[in-house]
Amino acid sequence: MKKFYIERSRNAFTLIELLIVLSISALLVSLIIIDYRSSQKRRNLDLAAEEIRSMIVKAYDMSLSPEDSDVGGYGVHFYPDNRRYILFKDSKVSGINNHQFDPSSGEAVGGDKFLRPEVTINNYKINGNILGTVVFPQNGPFFSDLVFDVPTRDDNIPYKKDTYFSGQQEGAEFNNGAATLSSISVILQYGSSQKQITTNLYTNTVNIINY
């Protein structure tokens, strides 16, 4: 009697081998997705920081050539929801700048700008000090205004003395006069990552710093 043998092809895979390949493929795909999401977070934070930096630089540049004599300066207003900001012109009231954004008086220059998805304003720094530590605990809605005054032609005071930072939180107000300021920083956060946009009032530069 003849015996028949079925020879298994050496090119075939066993079920266990297929499962191993599928498991490795699934792991690689999950790692790629995680890396993509992480890079997207970093990109959103980078873009948000650059957009705020550009807005601050624009306010500074516009303050050097105001559109009319009733404008005392230009600034950036940060809303209490920590997600929006707007460029505005600081109109004079009885010839005096109030250094705060008044939405009812037509001070807005353009519309509201929104931060990138999931990016928020975490805090502020004045002269390198966290605002919540120096002024009052940050435990509620907060808004602030960074204003560059139109420089006067006949004074020899450094330009930093024509810059103001003011705000309010839960009824507690603060107003940092130009003479006390050397730098103002806005801190952005996305998850555990942060970036700081710092306006140096001695060098008149705006820089982005990684945490």
BAKE-606149 format. One record per residue: residue in one letter; x, y, z of N, C-alpha, C in turn; residue number from 1. Coordinates in pm, 1 decimal. Example, Ala and Ser with C-alpha at 12.3 -4.5 7.8 and 13.67 -1.06 7.14 Angstrom:
2
{A, {1319.0, -569.0, 780.0}, {1230.0, -450.0, 780.0}, {1320.0, -330.0, 780.0}, 1}
{S, {1285.0, -225.0, 708.0}, {1367.0, -106.0, 714.0}, {1290.0, 3.0, 787.0}, 2}
***
This chain:
211
{M, {85.6, -117.9, 0.0}, {0.0, 0.0, 0.0}, {89.9, 123.9, 0.0}, 1}
{K, {52.7, 217.1, -86.7}, {130.2, 340.2, -91.8}, {86.6, 436.6, 19.0}, 2}
{K, {183.0, 503.7, 75.8}, {154.7, 604.7, 178.3}, {169.7, 743.5, 117.6}, 3}
{F, {73.3, 829.6, 152.8}, {76.0, 966.4, 100.3}, {110.8, 1063.5, 213.9}, 4}
{Y, {194.1, 1157.1, 182.4}, {234.8, 1257.7, 280.4}, {200.1, 1396.4, 226.4}, 5}
{I, {144.6, 1476.5, 314.3}, {114.2, 1616.3, 276.2}, {225.3, 1704.2, 331.5}, 6}
{E, {301.0, 1759.3, 242.8}, {412.6, 1843.5, 286.3}, {364.5, 1988.2, 301.8}, 7}
{R, {385.2, 2045.2, 418.9}, {342.3, 2183.6, 443.8}, {437.6, 2280.3, 375.3}, 8}
{S, {381.9, 2377.8, 308.6}, {464.8, 2477.7, 241.4}, {543.3, 2558.2, 344.4}, 9}
{R, {669.6, 2578.1, 317.4}, {753.1, 2654.6, 409.6}, {720.3, 2804.0, 404.8}, 10}
{N, {644.4, 2845.7, 303.5}, {607.2, 2986.5, 290.9}, {480.9, 3022.0, 369.2}, 11}
{A, {413.8, 2928.1, 424.4}, {289.3, 2953.2, 496.4}, {319.4, 2993.7, 640.1}, 12}
{F, {220.4, 3063.2, 703.0}, {233.1, 3106.0, 842.3}, {137.9, 3024.7, 928.2}, 13}
{T, {180.6, 2997.4, 1047.2}, {90.1, 2933.3, 1141.8}, {0.6, 3039.5, 1202.8}, 14}
{L, {-104.3, 2998.1, 1269.8}, {-196.2, 3091.2, 1334.2}, {-124.5, 3173.9, 1439.8}, 15}
{I, {-34.9, 3111.3, 1512.6}, {38.9, 3183.1, 1617.9}, {127.0, 3291.1, 1556.2}, 16}
{E, {192.4, 3256.2, 1444.2}, {276.6, 3355.4, 1378.2}, {195.1, 3473.9, 1327.7}, 17}
{L, {77.8, 3446.2, 1272.7}, {-9.8, 3554.7, 1226.0}, {-53.7, 3643.7, 1340.4}, 18}
{L, {-86.2, 3582.6, 1453.2}, {-127.9, 3661.5, 1569.9}, {-14.1, 3749.9, 1619.9}, 19}
{I, {107.2, 3698.1, 1617.3}, {222.6, 3777.3, 1660.8}, {243.0, 3897.3, 1568.6}, 20}
{V, {233.9, 3873.7, 1437.4}, {250.2, 3982.2, 1340.6}, {142.2, 4088.9, 1359.1}, 21}
{L, {18.4, 4045.9, 1377.9}, {-92.0, 4140.1, 1397.5}, {-73.1, 4220.8, 1525.4}, 22}
{S, {-26.1, 4156.0, 1630.9}, {-4.4, 4225.6, 1757.9}, {103.1, 4331.7, 1744.0}, 23}
{I, {212.0, 4297.0, 1676.1}, {320.1, 4394.4, 1655.7}, {271.4, 4510.9, 1570.3}, 24}
{S, {192.9, 4479.6, 1466.9}, {139.6, 4585.1, 1379.3}, {48.7, 4679.6, 1456.5}, 25}
{A, {-36.7, 4622.8, 1541.5}, {-128.0, 4705.3, 1622.2}, {-49.7, 4794.4, 1717.3}, 26}
{L, {58.0, 4741.4, 1775.8}, {141.1, 4819.6, 1868.0}, {207.4, 4935.6, 1794.4}, 27}
{L, {259.9, 4908.6, 1675.8}, {324.8, 5014.7, 1597.7}, {226.3, 5124.0, 1558.9}, 28}
{V, {105.9, 5084.5, 1519.3}, {3.6, 5182.1, 1482.8}, {-33.0, 5269.9, 1602.1}, 29}
{S, {-48.4, 5209.8, 1720.4}, {-83.6, 5286.9, 1840.6}, {28.0, 5383.6, 1877.2}, 30}
{L, {154.3, 5342.2, 1859.8}, {266.6, 5431.3, 1888.5}, {269.3, 5549.2, 1792.2}, 31}
{I, {237.0, 5521.9, 1666.2}, {233.1, 5629.0, 1566.0}, {122.7, 5729.2, 1598.8}, 32}
{I, {5.8, 5678.5, 1640.9}, {-106.1, 5767.0, 1676.8}, {-71.1, 5852.7, 1796.7}, 33}
{I, {-8.9, 5790.7, 1898.6}, {30.4, 5865.0, 2018.8}, {130.8, 5973.8, 1983.0}, 34}
{D, {228.9, 5939.8, 1898.9}, {329.9, 6038.6, 1858.9}, {265.9, 6150.9, 1778.5}, 35}
{Y, {170.1, 6118.1, 1692.3}, {102.3, 6220.1, 1612.8}, {24.5, 6316.5, 1702.1}, 36}
{R, {-48.1, 6260.1, 1799.2}, {-124.9, 6345.5, 1889.8}, {-32.9, 6435.0, 1971.9}, 37}
{S, {78.6, 6379.1, 2015.9}, {174.1, 6457.9, 2092.9}, {232.3, 6571.1, 2009.2}, 38}
{S, {268.0, 6541.7, 1884.6}, {322.5, 6645.7, 1797.0}, {217.1, 6750.1, 1763.5}, 39}
{Q, {89.8, 6708.2, 1753.4}, {-18.3, 6802.2, 1726.7}, {-38.3, 6896.9, 1844.4}, 40}
{K, {-24.9, 6844.6, 1966.5}, {-34.4, 6928.9, 2085.1}, {76.3, 7034.3, 2084.9}, 41}
{R, {198.3, 6989.1, 2056.1}, {311.0, 7082.4, 2053.3}, {289.9, 7187.4, 1945.1}, 42}
{R, {237.0, 7145.2, 1831.0}, {213.8, 7239.2, 1721.6}, {107.5, 7342.2, 1759.5}, 43}
{N, {-0.7, 7299.0, 1823.2}, {-105.1, 7392.5, 1865.8}, {-50.0, 7494.2, 1964.8}, 44}
{L, {33.1, 7448.1, 2057.9}, {91.4, 7538.1, 2157.1}, {188.0, 7635.4, 2090.1}, 45}
{D, {268.5, 7585.7, 1996.1}, {363.1, 7671.9, 1924.4}, {288.7, 7779.4, 1844.8}, 46}
{L, {182.6, 7739.0, 1774.5}, {107.0, 7833.8, 1692.8}, {36.8, 7937.8, 1779.4}, 47}
{A, {-20.4, 7893.9, 1892.0}, {-90.7, 7987.0, 1981.4}, {6.4, 8091.2, 2037.1}, 48}
{A, {125.6, 8046.6, 2075.8}, {225.8, 8139.2, 2129.3}, {269.8, 8239.2, 2022.7}, 49}
{E, {290.4, 8192.2, 1901.0}, {334.4, 8280.1, 1793.9}, {224.8, 8381.1, 1757.4}, 50}
{E, {99.1, 8339.5, 1762.2}, {-11.1, 8429.9, 1728.8}, {-25.6, 8540.8, 1833.4}, 51}
{I, {-9.4, 8507.7, 1961.5}, {-15.5, 8611.5, 2065.0}, {105.0, 8703.9, 2053.1}, 52}
{R, {222.0, 8646.0, 2028.4}, {341.9, 8727.9, 2010.6}, {320.8, 8828.7, 1896.7}, 53}
{S, {265.4, 8783.6, 1785.4}, {241.7, 8871.9, 1670.9}, {143.8, 8983.2, 1705.7}, 54}
{M, {41.4, 8950.4, 1786.0}, {-56.0, 9050.4, 1827.2}, {7.7, 9157.7, 1916.0}, 55}
{I, {92.9, 9116.1, 2008.4}, {160.1, 9212.2, 2096.6}, {252.8, 9302.3, 2015.6}, 56}
{V, {327.9, 9243.4, 1922.6}, {416.9, 9322.9, 1836.8}, {336.7, 9422.2, 1752.8}, 57}
{K, {221.3, 9380.0, 1704.3}, {136.1, 9469.2, 1624.8}, {87.2, 9586.4, 1707.8}, 58}
{A, {46.5, 9559.9, 1834.2}, {2.8, 9668.6, 1922.2}, {116.6, 9767.6, 1946.3}, 59}
{Y, {235.4, 9715.2, 1967.4}, {353.2, 9800.7, 1988.2}, {378.6, 9888.0, 1865.4}, 60}
{D, {378.1, 9825.9, 1747.3}, {405.5, 9900.7, 1624.2}, {299.1, 10007.0, 1598.2}, 61}
{M, {171.7, 9973.7, 1623.3}, {64.1, 10069.8, 1598.8}, {71.2, 10188.1, 1694.2}, 62}
{S, {125.4, 10165.2, 1814.6}, {135.5, 10275.9, 1911.4}, {235.7, 10381.5, 1865.4}, 63}
{L, {324.3, 10346.0, 1774.3}, {423.1, 10441.9, 1725.1}, {365.3, 10534.8, 1619.6}, 64}
{S, {250.2, 10496.5, 1562.3}, {186.9, 10581.3, 1460.1}, {35.1, 10571.4, 1474.2}, 65}
{P, {-22.2, 10634.3, 1578.2}, {-167.6, 10625.5, 1602.8}, {-247.7, 10686.8, 1489.5}, 66}
{E, {-372.1, 10637.5, 1475.4}, {-456.4, 10683.6, 1364.6}, {-509.6, 10823.8, 1385.5}, 67}
{D, {-524.3, 10868.8, 1510.3}, {-567.6, 11006.4, 1536.0}, {-524.3, 11048.0, 1676.1}, 68}
{S, {-544.2, 11174.8, 1707.6}, {-495.5, 11230.7, 1834.9}, {-574.7, 11182.8, 1955.5}, 69}
{D, {-692.3, 11124.9, 1932.6}, {-773.3, 11076.8, 2044.3}, {-728.9, 10939.0, 2092.9}, 70}
{V, {-638.2, 10877.5, 2021.0}, {-587.7, 10746.1, 2060.7}, {-462.5, 10764.1, 2145.5}, 71}
{G, {-468.6, 10709.9, 2266.5}, {-354.7, 10725.1, 2357.6}, {-257.5, 10610.2, 2351.8}, 72}
{G, {-298.0, 10500.2, 2288.1}, {-210.1, 10384.7, 2278.2}, {-283.9, 10266.3, 2218.3}, 73}
{Y, {-214.3, 10156.4, 2208.2}, {-273.3, 10032.2, 2158.1}, {-234.1, 9918.2, 2251.5}, 74}
{G, {-324.3, 9821.2, 2262.5}, {-295.4, 9712.1, 2354.7}, {-364.2, 9583.1, 2316.1}, 75}
{V, {-340.9, 9481.4, 2397.4}, {-404.0, 9350.7, 2381.7}, {-482.6, 9320.0, 2507.6}, 76}
{H, {-610.7, 9291.0, 2490.0}, {-697.5, 9256.2, 2602.2}, {-715.3, 9104.8, 2604.8}, 77}
{F, {-693.5, 9044.0, 2722.4}, {-711.8, 8900.3, 2741.2}, {-839.0, 8878.0, 2822.8}, 78}
{Y, {-933.1, 8804.0, 2766.5}, {-1063.9, 8784.4, 2828.9}, {-1055.2, 8689.0, 2949.0}, 79}
{P, {-1155.4, 8696.2, 3038.7}, {-1153.8, 8611.6, 3159.5}, {-1174.5, 8463.2, 3133.3}, 80}
{D, {-1218.8, 8424.7, 3011.4}, {-1233.9, 8281.7, 2984.7}, {-1100.2, 8214.8, 2952.8}, 81}
{N, {-991.6, 8297.5, 2947.1}, {-855.9, 8246.8, 2920.7}, {-842.8, 8177.0, 2785.4}, 82}
{R, {-932.8, 8208.9, 2692.9}, {-930.9, 8145.8, 2560.6}, {-932.5, 8248.4, 2446.7}, 83}
{R, {-962.8, 8376.9, 2480.0}, {-977.0, 8477.7, 2376.6}, {-893.1, 8600.7, 2408.7}, 84}
{Y, {-860.2, 8675.1, 2303.4}, {-790.1, 8802.2, 2319.6}, {-823.3, 8890.3, 2200.2}, 85}
{I, {-796.0, 9020.1, 2213.2}, {-833.6, 9113.3, 2106.4}, {-738.4, 9232.5, 2106.7}, 86}
{L, {-710.2, 9283.8, 1989.3}, {-631.4, 9405.9, 1974.4}, {-725.1, 9525.4, 1990.4}, 87}
{F, {-680.8, 9627.6, 2064.6}, {-768.0, 9744.2, 2083.2}, {-685.9, 9872.4, 2088.0}, 88}
{K, {-755.6, 9982.5, 2061.1}, {-695.7, 10115.2, 2073.7}, {-744.0, 10176.3, 2204.1}, 89}
{D, {-654.4, 10231.6, 2279.2}, {-687.4, 10289.7, 2409.4}, {-726.6, 10435.8, 2390.5}, 90}
{S, {-855.7, 10459.5, 2384.2}, {-904.8, 10595.9, 2362.0}, {-889.7, 10680.1, 2488.3}, 91}
{K, {-859.7, 10805.2, 2467.7}, {-844.4, 10897.1, 2581.2}, {-981.1, 10938.5, 2635.7}, 92}
{V, {-990.0, 10944.8, 2767.2}, {-1110.0, 10994.1, 2835.3}, {-1072.0, 11123.9, 2905.6}, 93}
{S, {-1129.1, 11234.2, 2859.1}, {-1093.2, 11367.5, 2909.9}, {-943.3, 11390.3, 2897.9}, 94}
{G, {-887.0, 11342.6, 2786.5}, {-745.7, 11363.6, 2760.3}, {-652.3, 11268.5, 2831.7}, 95}
{I, {-707.0, 11168.9, 2904.3}, {-623.6, 11077.1, 2983.0}, {-648.7, 10933.8, 2937.5}, 96}
{N, {-542.4, 10856.8, 2926.5}, {-555.6, 10715.5, 2891.4}, {-602.6, 10636.2, 3013.4}, 97}
{N, {-697.1, 10544.0, 2992.2}, {-741.3, 10462.6, 3106.2}, {-674.3, 10324.9, 3109.0}, 98}
{H, {-602.6, 10290.2, 3000.9}, {-523.8, 10166.2, 2993.9}, {-608.0, 10040.6, 3014.6}, 99}
{Q, {-733.9, 10046.3, 2974.2}, {-820.8, 9928.6, 2982.5}, {-913.0, 9925.1, 2860.8}, 100}
{F, {-943.1, 9804.6, 2818.1}, {-1029.8, 9785.8, 2702.0}, {-1175.3, 9810.4, 2738.9}, 101}
{D, {-1241.4, 9896.2, 2660.9}, {-1383.0, 9924.8, 2681.3}, {-1457.9, 9882.4, 2554.7}, 102}
{P, {-1521.6, 9764.0, 2556.5}, {-1587.3, 9713.6, 2434.7}, {-1703.1, 9799.3, 2387.3}, 103}
{S, {-1758.2, 9883.1, 2475.9}, {-1874.9, 9963.9, 2438.7}, {-1837.3, 10094.6, 2370.0}, 104}
{S, {-1708.7, 10126.1, 2364.8}, {-1668.2, 10255.8, 2308.5}, {-1600.7, 10243.1, 2173.0}, 105}
{G, {-1614.6, 10128.4, 2108.8}, {-1557.6, 10111.4, 1975.8}, {-1406.6, 10103.7, 1973.3}, 106}
{E, {-1346.7, 10053.1, 2077.4}, {-1200.0, 10046.6, 2085.0}, {-1141.7, 9923.2, 2014.8}, 107}
{A, {-1225.7, 9825.9, 1984.0}, {-1175.9, 9702.0, 1923.6}, {-1116.7, 9728.7, 1785.1}, 108}
{V, {-1003.6, 9666.5, 1758.6}, {-942.0, 9670.9, 1626.3}, {-951.8, 9529.2, 1570.7}, 109}
{G, {-1050.8, 9506.2, 1484.2}, {-1075.8, 9371.0, 1437.5}, {-1162.5, 9296.5, 1538.4}, 110}
{G, {-1172.0, 9165.9, 1522.5}, {-1255.9, 9084.9, 1610.6}, {-1175.8, 9004.8, 1711.1}, 111}
{D, {-1247.9, 8926.8, 1791.9}, {-1183.5, 8841.8, 1891.1}, {-1097.9, 8735.4, 1823.4}, 112}
{K, {-986.1, 8706.7, 1885.1}, {-899.5, 8598.1, 1840.5}, {-908.0, 8484.6, 1942.2}, 113}
{F, {-914.7, 8362.9, 1892.7}, {-926.2, 8245.9, 1979.9}, {-795.6, 8168.1, 1981.6}, 114}
{L, {-761.9, 8116.9, 2098.6}, {-645.5, 8030.8, 2109.4}, {-670.7, 7899.0, 2036.7}, 115}
{R, {-565.8, 7828.8, 2005.3}, {-577.4, 7698.6, 1940.7}, {-650.3, 7600.2, 2032.9}, 116}
{P, {-711.1, 7494.4, 1976.4}, {-787.0, 7398.5, 2058.0}, {-708.0, 7347.1, 2177.9}, 117}
{E, {-773.5, 7352.1, 2293.9}, {-721.5, 7300.9, 2421.1}, {-606.1, 7381.5, 2479.2}, 118}
{V, {-567.7, 7491.0, 2413.4}, {-464.7, 7579.5, 2468.8}, {-533.6, 7687.2, 2551.9}, 119}
{T, {-483.9, 7714.5, 2670.8}, {-541.5, 7816.2, 2758.3}, {-431.8, 7906.4, 2814.0}, 120}
{I, {-473.9, 8023.8, 2861.2}, {-381.7, 8112.0, 2933.5}, {-378.2, 8065.1, 3077.6}, 121}
{N, {-260.9, 8024.3, 3123.3}, {-246.0, 7968.5, 3257.4}, {-222.7, 8075.3, 3362.9}, 122}
{N, {-143.0, 8175.5, 3329.2}, {-110.3, 8278.5, 3428.3}, {-34.3, 8390.9, 3359.3}, 123}
{Y, {6.8, 8489.6, 3439.5}, {85.4, 8601.5, 3390.3}, {204.4, 8622.5, 3483.7}, 124}
{K, {306.2, 8686.2, 3430.8}, {421.6, 8724.6, 3511.8}, {447.1, 8873.3, 3495.9}, 125}
{I, {480.5, 8937.9, 3606.7}, {522.0, 9077.6, 3604.0}, {663.5, 9083.6, 3660.1}, 126}
{N, {755.1, 9133.6, 3578.4}, {896.3, 9140.2, 3618.5}, {949.5, 9004.6, 3663.2}, 127}
{G, {903.0, 8898.2, 3597.9}, {950.9, 8764.4, 3627.5}, {879.7, 8692.9, 3739.5}, 128}
{N, {784.6, 8758.6, 3805.1}, {712.3, 8698.2, 3916.7}, {572.3, 8656.1, 3874.3}, 129}
{I, {533.4, 8534.6, 3912.8}, {399.0, 8486.8, 3883.1}, {297.5, 8580.8, 3944.9}, 130}
{L, {201.4, 8623.4, 3866.8}, {104.3, 8723.1, 3912.1}, {24.0, 8674.9, 4031.9}, 131}
{G, {-22.2, 8550.9, 4029.4}, {-105.0, 8500.5, 4137.9}, {-33.6, 8498.4, 4271.3}, 132}
{T, {100.3, 8487.4, 4267.6}, {178.9, 8484.6, 4390.2}, {202.8, 8625.1, 4443.2}, 133}
{V, {224.6, 8718.4, 4350.1}, {262.6, 8853.2, 4390.7}, {142.7, 8937.7, 4431.3}, 134}
{V, {33.9, 8928.6, 4355.2}, {-78.8, 9019.3, 4377.9}, {-188.9, 8953.5, 4460.7}, 135}
{F, {-245.7, 8846.6, 4411.5}, {-349.1, 8775.6, 4486.0}, {-364.3, 8636.4, 4426.7}, 136}
{P, {-416.7, 8540.8, 4502.7}, {-430.1, 8404.1, 4451.1}, {-516.2, 8401.0, 4325.5}, 137}
{Q, {-474.5, 8325.1, 4228.1}, {-551.4, 8316.0, 4104.4}, {-654.4, 8204.1, 4118.9}, 138}
{N, {-773.9, 8241.0, 4160.5}, {-876.2, 8138.7, 4187.8}, {-1011.0, 8175.1, 4128.0}, 139}
{G, {-1010.5, 8252.4, 4022.2}, {-1137.5, 8288.9, 3962.3}, {-1117.8, 8353.5, 3827.1}, 140}
{P, {-1225.2, 8396.2, 3761.4}, {-1213.6, 8461.1, 3631.1}, {-1122.1, 8582.3, 3637.9}, 141}
{F, {-1040.9, 8597.4, 3535.5}, {-938.2, 8700.2, 3537.8}, {-926.2, 8761.4, 3398.6}, 142}
{F, {-913.5, 8893.3, 3391.1}, {-885.1, 8954.9, 3262.5}, {-770.0, 9052.5, 3279.7}, 143}
{S, {-704.0, 9084.6, 3170.9}, {-592.0, 9177.4, 3180.8}, {-575.7, 9254.0, 3050.8}, 144}
{D, {-504.9, 9366.3, 3058.9}, {-477.9, 9451.3, 2944.3}, {-329.9, 9488.3, 2942.9}, 145}
{L, {-266.3, 9463.8, 2831.6}, {-128.0, 9506.4, 2809.1}, {-133.1, 9620.7, 2709.2}, 146}
{V, {-93.0, 9741.1, 2753.0}, {-112.5, 9861.6, 2671.9}, {19.9, 9933.7, 2649.5}, 147}
{F, {45.2, 9970.0, 2523.3}, {160.4, 10052.5, 2487.6}, {110.7, 10193.0, 2458.7}, 148}
{D, {148.9, 10289.0, 2541.0}, {109.7, 10427.6, 2518.2}, {181.4, 10484.7, 2396.1}, 149}
{V, {114.9, 10580.7, 2333.1}, {181.3, 10657.1, 2227.5}, {289.8, 10741.3, 2294.2}, 150}
{P, {415.4, 10726.3, 2253.3}, {522.5, 10802.3, 2319.6}, {510.1, 10951.7, 2293.3}, 151}
{T, {537.2, 11030.7, 2393.9}, {536.2, 11176.5, 2377.0}, {667.7, 11218.9, 2312.4}, 152}
{R, {660.2, 11328.3, 2239.4}, {776.2, 11370.9, 2161.2}, {880.0, 11446.0, 2243.3}, 153}
{D, {842.6, 11496.8, 2359.6}, {932.5, 11586.9, 2430.2}, {985.8, 11530.4, 2562.2}, 154}
{D, {970.3, 11399.1, 2585.0}, {1030.5, 11346.4, 2707.9}, {1145.0, 11252.6, 2673.0}, 155}
{N, {1236.4, 11237.6, 2767.3}, {1353.5, 11152.9, 2747.9}, {1342.4, 11024.3, 2828.7}, 156}
{I, {1219.6, 10990.3, 2868.9}, {1197.8, 10870.4, 2947.6}, {1204.0, 10749.1, 2855.1}, 157}
{P, {1271.7, 10640.6, 2895.5}, {1274.9, 10520.0, 2812.4}, {1134.0, 10471.9, 2779.6}, 158}
{Y, {1120.9, 10407.6, 2665.4}, {987.8, 10368.2, 2619.4}, {916.7, 10274.7, 2715.5}, 159}
{K, {992.9, 10201.1, 2795.2}, {930.3, 10110.3, 2889.8}, {838.8, 10183.0, 2987.7}, 160}
{K, {861.7, 10309.3, 3009.6}, {778.4, 10384.3, 3103.2}, {644.8, 10424.0, 3039.9}, 161}
{D, {625.4, 10389.3, 2913.8}, {499.3, 10417.1, 2846.9}, {419.9, 10288.6, 2824.6}, 162}
{T, {446.5, 10186.9, 2905.5}, {378.7, 10059.0, 2893.2}, {309.3, 10024.7, 3024.6}, 163}
{Y, {186.1, 9972.6, 3015.0}, {106.6, 9944.4, 3134.6}, {47.6, 9803.8, 3127.5}, 164}
{F, {30.3, 9746.0, 3244.6}, {-34.4, 9615.2, 3254.4}, {-134.1, 9622.1, 3368.3}, 165}
{S, {-261.1, 9601.6, 3337.7}, {-364.5, 9613.0, 3440.2}, {-461.8, 9497.8, 3425.9}, 166}
{G, {-538.7, 9473.0, 3531.9}, {-635.7, 9364.5, 3525.6}, {-723.2, 9359.8, 3648.5}, 167}
{Q, {-810.4, 9259.1, 3650.8}, {-905.0, 9245.2, 3761.3}, {-941.7, 9098.3, 3777.4}, 168}
{Q, {-960.0, 9057.6, 3901.0}, {-1002.1, 8920.8, 3930.2}, {-1088.4, 8921.1, 4055.3}, 169}
{E, {-1211.5, 8873.7, 4039.8}, {-1306.3, 8864.1, 4150.6}, {-1309.1, 8991.6, 4234.6}, 170}
{G, {-1315.1, 9106.4, 4167.6}, {-1328.1, 9233.0, 4238.2}, {-1197.1, 9293.0, 4284.1}, 171}
{A, {-1088.9, 9218.2, 4278.4}, {-958.9, 9270.8, 4318.7}, {-888.6, 9326.3, 4195.0}, 172}
{E, {-856.6, 9452.8, 4198.3}, {-795.3, 9516.9, 4083.9}, {-646.7, 9540.5, 4109.7}, 173}
{F, {-570.9, 9545.6, 4001.5}, {-431.4, 9586.0, 4012.9}, {-397.5, 9667.4, 3890.0}, 174}
{N, {-302.3, 9754.5, 3905.0}, {-258.8, 9837.8, 3792.9}, {-111.2, 9867.4, 3812.4}, 175}
{N, {-30.7, 9810.8, 3725.2}, {113.1, 9831.2, 3734.4}, {153.9, 9945.9, 3644.3}, 176}
{G, {194.2, 10055.2, 3706.3}, {236.0, 10171.9, 3631.4}, {362.7, 10146.5, 3553.9}, 177}
{A, {385.2, 10230.3, 3452.5}, {496.0, 10207.8, 3362.3}, {631.0, 10210.7, 3432.6}, 178}
{A, {645.0, 10294.7, 3535.6}, {774.2, 10309.3, 3601.8}, {817.9, 10182.9, 3673.7}, 179}
{T, {724.3, 10092.9, 3706.6}, {758.3, 9973.2, 3783.4}, {780.0, 9850.7, 3696.5}, 180}
{L, {760.6, 9861.7, 3565.5}, {763.4, 9744.9, 3478.8}, {896.6, 9729.1, 3406.0}, 181}
{S, {944.3, 9605.0, 3399.4}, {1059.8, 9572.2, 3315.7}, {1024.5, 9461.5, 3217.4}, 182}
{S, {930.2, 9373.2, 3255.3}, {886.9, 9268.3, 3163.0}, {747.5, 9220.6, 3200.3}, 183}
{I, {673.5, 9175.3, 3099.9}, {539.5, 9121.0, 3118.0}, {532.7, 8990.7, 3039.1}, 184}
{S, {482.8, 8884.9, 3101.8}, {477.5, 8754.5, 3035.7}, {337.3, 8696.7, 3040.4}, 185}
{V, {298.9, 8633.7, 2931.4}, {174.3, 8556.8, 2923.9}, {213.6, 8409.5, 2915.6}, 186}
{I, {157.7, 8326.8, 3004.3}, {193.0, 8185.2, 3008.5}, {79.3, 8102.9, 2949.1}, 187}
{L, {110.1, 8028.6, 2843.4}, {13.0, 7940.4, 2779.9}, {35.7, 7796.3, 2824.2}, 188}
{Q, {-73.2, 7719.6, 2827.9}, {-62.8, 7579.8, 2869.8}, {-146.0, 7489.6, 2780.4}, 189}
{Y, {-89.1, 7372.1, 2750.5}, {-158.6, 7265.7, 2678.2}, {-120.1, 7136.6, 2748.5}, 190}
{G, {-210.8, 7082.7, 2828.6}, {-177.1, 6966.1, 2909.3}, {-70.0, 7001.0, 3010.3}, 191}
{S, {40.4, 6929.0, 3006.7}, {150.9, 6956.2, 3098.5}, {257.5, 7046.0, 3035.6}, 192}
{S, {237.4, 7086.1, 2909.8}, {334.7, 7170.2, 2838.9}, {297.4, 7317.3, 2851.1}, 193}
{Q, {398.7, 7403.0, 2861.4}, {376.0, 7545.7, 2873.6}, {472.6, 7623.1, 2784.9}, 194}
{K, {428.7, 7741.1, 2744.7}, {514.1, 7836.1, 2674.6}, {488.7, 7974.7, 2731.9}, 195}
{Q, {591.0, 8055.8, 2731.1}, {582.4, 8189.2, 2788.8}, {615.2, 8292.5, 2681.4}, 196}
{I, {524.0, 8390.1, 2664.2}, {547.6, 8499.8, 2571.2}, {586.2, 8621.6, 2654.6}, 197}
{T, {710.2, 8663.1, 2645.6}, {762.4, 8768.4, 2732.3}, {791.5, 8895.5, 2653.9}, 198}
{T, {734.3, 9004.6, 2700.2}, {762.6, 9136.4, 2644.1}, {866.5, 9204.5, 2732.2}, 199}
{N, {986.0, 9225.9, 2678.5}, {1093.8, 9292.0, 2750.8}, {1084.9, 9441.6, 2724.3}, 200}
{L, {1056.9, 9518.0, 2827.5}, {1031.3, 9660.7, 2809.6}, {1158.8, 9744.4, 2809.7}, 201}
{Y, {1273.2, 9680.7, 2832.1}, {1400.7, 9750.9, 2817.9}, {1450.8, 9743.6, 2673.9}, 202}
{T, {1433.1, 9626.5, 2613.2}, {1481.4, 9607.3, 2475.9}, {1371.1, 9618.2, 2372.9}, 203}
{N, {1245.5, 9631.4, 2418.0}, {1129.5, 9639.2, 2328.0}, {1122.6, 9517.9, 2234.7}, 204}
{T, {1141.4, 9401.6, 2292.0}, {1133.6, 9278.0, 2214.2}, {1030.1, 9185.0, 2278.5}, 205}
{V, {973.8, 9098.1, 2195.7}, {875.8, 8999.2, 2243.1}, {928.7, 8861.2, 2204.9}, 206}
{N, {953.6, 8777.5, 2304.4}, {1015.0, 8647.5, 2280.0}, {927.9, 8534.4, 2335.2}, 207}
{I, {940.2, 8418.0, 2273.6}, {871.3, 8297.7, 2319.0}, {971.9, 8208.1, 2389.3}, 208}
{I, {938.2, 8166.8, 2512.2}, {1028.8, 8086.2, 2593.0}, {961.2, 7953.6, 2623.6}, 209}
{N, {1033.8, 7844.1, 2602.5}, {981.2, 7711.3, 2636.3}, {1000.5, 7682.3, 2784.5}, 210}
{Y, {901.4, 7614.2, 2843.7}, {914.0, 7573.8, 2983.2}, {980.8, 7438.6, 2989.6}, 211}
***
